[in-house]
Amino acid sequence: MVDGRIIIVDSEEKNTLLLKSILMNRSYEVAVATNGKQGLDLFGENKFDIVYLDMNLPDIDPVDLAKEFRKRDLDIVIIAMLSAQSTQVIHEAIDYGFFDYAMKPLKVEEVYFKTKRALINRKSSVNNRRALRGMEEQKVMLQKQIHMLTVRIEESTRNLIHLYEDLRETYMRTIKALAQAIDARDHYTHSNSKNVARYSEIIAREMELESQKIEEVIDACQLHDLGKIGVHDYVLTKPGKLTPEEYEEVKEHALKGAQILEPLHFLQGVITIVRQHHERYDGTGYPYGLKGEKIDIGARVMQLADSYDAMVSARPYRQRGFSKDDAIEEIKKGTGTQFDPKIVEVFLKVVKNF
């Protein structure tokens, strides 16, 4: 059984015969080259573990030859053979990647020891490189798996987003249809939600509110009277003044509307506006009596738009609505009490577009 394959590159026949004999006695397979060119040819045709390289070759610089060996086998172990003790040559050999050196004439035990160490180093280097290669291959496989998983996750996420959007759209269509049905109970207010949404959008865009907030305002306007499903028809259509009890019943519609929408978690901003759309800037509104900027900006916008639409529209208690100019004057009168002054200022700029 061969313990290792070794090539000796040395032009001194006496030295090569001695070294070959020593190594073959320890079951190593040995090849001999008497010059650098022959050494390269043998190295290219066979696989070796160790090179014993004479540092006084006549035909080639041993360092250049060692570099060629390393190009062909990164794990090759090279032992320099020196004819004379030279600290400089030893250091240069080590600097150029030689594993060890041996002095001529070679000693049997020293050759055994250095060869054994060299083979251990060779096996360790080969195993390490194989392990690194395996790790690199695993890394590449892992990267591919991560990429595949990422693609699948992205695809699943897109599908979930589409499903969520479809579900959200279905919920919104259903709830808006319900709101329209409630509006239709009273022919005086059947277009109120649509009008208030349009007015509020114009004001909100002029105020340069964030796009998400504008969308919330529009949705809230379309759903703000949803809670009137819990108000008796005779109260909604009563032509005269409401009794205190009837007025309290009407006031509950803001909270009831918010309660109906509460299971739809994606409508939290909308729910807040629906709940607060009857709050007044001076704190005298309902259901909580919030004041000033404690009232959601969307609710403040909608409260003004809703009031304007109520003024210019017919009602059970009023056959004809206010003229546009009269309604504007009423809005001005409510500045700072019922309405946010900043929103009134914007309203006055854009009311011509209503």
Sequence and secondary structure as in RCSB ss.txt:
>XXXX:A:sequence
MVDGRIIIVDSEEKNTLLLKSILMNRSYEVAVATNGKQGLDLFGENKFDIVYLDMNLPDIDPVDLAKEFRKRDLD
IVIIAMLSAQSTQVIHEAIDYGFFDYAMKPLKVEEVYFKTKRALINRKSSVNNRRALRGMEEQKVMLQKQIHMLT
VRIEESTRNLIHLYEDLRETYMRTIKALAQAIDARDHYTHSNSKNVARYSEIIAREMELESQKIEEVIDACQLHD
LGKIGVHDYVLTKPGKLTPEEYEEVKEHALKGAQILEPLHFLQGVITIVRQHHERYDGTGYPYGLKGEKIDIGAR
VMQLADSYDAMVSARPYRQRGFSKDDAIEEIKKGTGTQFDPKIVEVFLKVVKNF
>XXXX:A:secstr
    EEEEE S HHHHHHHHHHHHTTT EEEEESSHHHHHHHHHHS  SEEEEETT SSS HHHHHHHHHHH TT
 EEEEEESS  HHHHHHHHHTT  EEEESS  HHHHHHHHHHHHHHHHHHHHHHHHHHHHHHHHHHHHHHHHHHH
HHHHHHHHHHHHHHHHHHHHHHHHHHHHHHHHHTT TTTTTHHHHHHHHHHHHHHHTT  HHHHHHHHHHHHHTT
GGGGGS HHHHT SS   HHHHHHHHTHHHHHHHHHTT GGGHHHHHHHHHTT  TTS  SSS   GGGS HHHH
HHHHHHHHHHHHS BTTBSS   HHHHHHHHHHTBTTTB HHHHHHHHHHGGG 
